[in-house]
């Protein structure tokens, strides 16, 4: 492998990491901001009110997005394995 191929694989790995993490993080962000807005409007300052809905939303998002994330990861790993076989 030359330097260009290594950089391409690293860029692809970073893009896949962002692609896999973004939906979960965005859902957590949306739920957190929504609960914070609700707390600001109602002046309820309960610390646990933010964490429980966010944990539930992230868990449900993982359950929903996990098959697609695994498919993406499997495709990437198969491409890496094919590259490794091509080196030998």
C-alpha positions in Angstrom: 0.0 0.0 0.0 1.2 3.4 -0.8 0.6 6.7 1.1 -2.4 7.6 -1.1 -4.3 4.3 -0.4 -3.7 4.6 3.3 -5.0 8.2 3.3 -8.1 7.0 1.3 -8.8 4.2 3.8 -8.4 6.6 6.7 -10.7 9.2 5.2 -13.3 6.5 4.4 -13.1 5.2 8.0 -13.6 8.7 9.4 -16.5 9.3 7.1 -18.1 6.0 8.1 -17.6 6.9 11.8 -19.3 10.2 11.3 -22.1 8.6 9.2 -22.8 6.0 11.9 -22.6 8.4 14.8 -24.5 11.4 13.4 -28.1 10.1 13.6 -27.7 9.0 17.2 -26.0 12.3 18.2 -28.5 14.4 16.4 -31.4 12.7 18.1 -29.8 13.1 21.5 -29.2 16.8 20.7 -32.8 17.3 19.6 -34.2 15.7 22.6 -31.9 17.5 24.9 -32.7 20.9 23.4 -36.4 20.1 23.5 -36.3 19.2 27.2 -34.2 22.2 28.0 -36.7 24.5 26.2 -39.5 22.8 28.2 -37.6 23.4 31.4 -37.0 27.0 30.6 -40.6 27.7 29.7 -42.0 26.0 32.8 -39.2 26.9 35.2 -38.8 23.3 36.3 -35.2 22.8 37.2 -35.0 19.0 37.7 -31.6 17.6 36.6 -32.9 14.1 36.0 -35.6 15.3 33.7 -33.0 15.8 30.9 -31.3 12.5 31.2 -34.1 9.9 31.3 -35.8 11.0 28.0 -32.5 11.4 26.3 -31.3 7.9 27.3 -34.6 6.4 26.1 -34.5 8.3 22.8 -30.9 7.3 22.2 -31.7 3.6 23.1 -34.6 3.7 20.6 -32.4 5.3 18.0 -29.8 2.6 18.4 -32.5 -0.1 18.0 -33.8 1.6 14.9 -30.4 2.5 13.2 -28.3 -0.5 14.3 -29.1 -2.7 11.3 -28.1 0.0 8.8 -25.0 0.8 10.8 -23.9 -2.8 10.9 -24.5 -3.2 7.1 -22.3 -0.1 6.5 -19.6 -1.5 8.8 -19.7 -4.9 7.2 -19.4 -3.5 3.7 -16.4 -1.4 4.8 -14.7 -4.4 6.5 -15.3 -6.5 3.4 -13.6 -3.8 1.3 -10.7 -3.7 3.7 -10.4 -7.5 3.6 -10.4 -7.5 -0.2 -7.6 -4.9 -0.1 -5.6 -7.0 2.3 -6.0 -10.1 0.1 -4.9 -8.0 -2.9 -1.7 -7.1 -1.1 -0.5 -10.7 -0.7 
